[in-house]
């Protein structure tokens, strides 16, 4: 039995789209199949056919901005299947489809899509509070529609002849996690022949969303100056690849820790930080994992590029780095260091829940 069914019906009620889930997991080597059912009432088709497509698209503007025929949406990848009349053979029904067919009755027609492993995960750029419409980002859409041909640019398809649901392709943590990065730096002050040594490290390269990140800091202050504070910053770097090459960074966390390291002394301590989207709701352009309507989400997962993947197909690439800086008694900022880290969803439980 299904806990929840996602259903969308066309305006003329001739077709209805059924899905048992809207999150589909990228397991690195493969992606969950997209399995659903279309209910078709042939009475009003007037000789036309019913099609379903799955599209991965990059959206860089709201639909209401479309002017003089310009589209603010670029399809990265599209697959289509003719649903009615039935042609060819269909793969065996999945348990999900069998459950959905019980709700559709004799008018139900199953469909199955396989998502290529080199396609991007769902990601969006957070709009400002005053922004309206759909935000810039990569999304996946399942759409059923009534038409004479699958994709004839001269055939106008009415909105009442379509029904659609946005789904998400989400990345979970790979099985193996590498060791965390370490960085060190030595800085000299003017009028001082001895330096301050700073070393920072994190235990592993990958952290799950919402997890605390322990940052290990070692300081050897060989000068006569006093280090007053340790400042830790987490930055998200977003690279938008499709419509233009645009790369920028946004701070998602800044914390200062009052730690006095006097001249000719040392400190070795671990400081814990937790970057969260809930503390960054107002930041326009921040990358977040794809949203379904207004459901809450999290900071975007780090983009995983596998060998042979085309970076240009990713639409938006996301990475993170941690910066550690020292603030000195004279008000100066002692140049710090940077370590790259990755944020991602934890692997699903053995029972399949995310």
Buried (B, 14 or more C-beta within 10 A) or exposed (E): EBEEEBBBBBEBEBBBBBBBBBBBBBBBEEBBEBBBBBBBBBEEBEEBBBBBBBBBBBBBBBEEEEEEEEEBBEEBBEBBBBBBEEEEEBEEBBEBBEBBBEBBEEBBBBBBBEBEBEBBBBBBBBBEEEEEEBBBBBBBBBBBBBBEEEEEEEEEBEEEBBBBBBBBBBBBBBEEBEEBBEBEBEBEBEEBEBBBBBBBBBEBBBBBBBEEBBBBBBBBBBBEBBBBBBBBBBBBBBBBBBEEEEEEEBBBBEBEEEBEBBBEEEBEEEBEBBBEBEEBEEBEBBBBBBBBEEEEBBBBBBBBEEEEBEEEBBBBBBBBBBBBBBBBEEEEEBEBBBBBBBBBBEBBEEEEEE
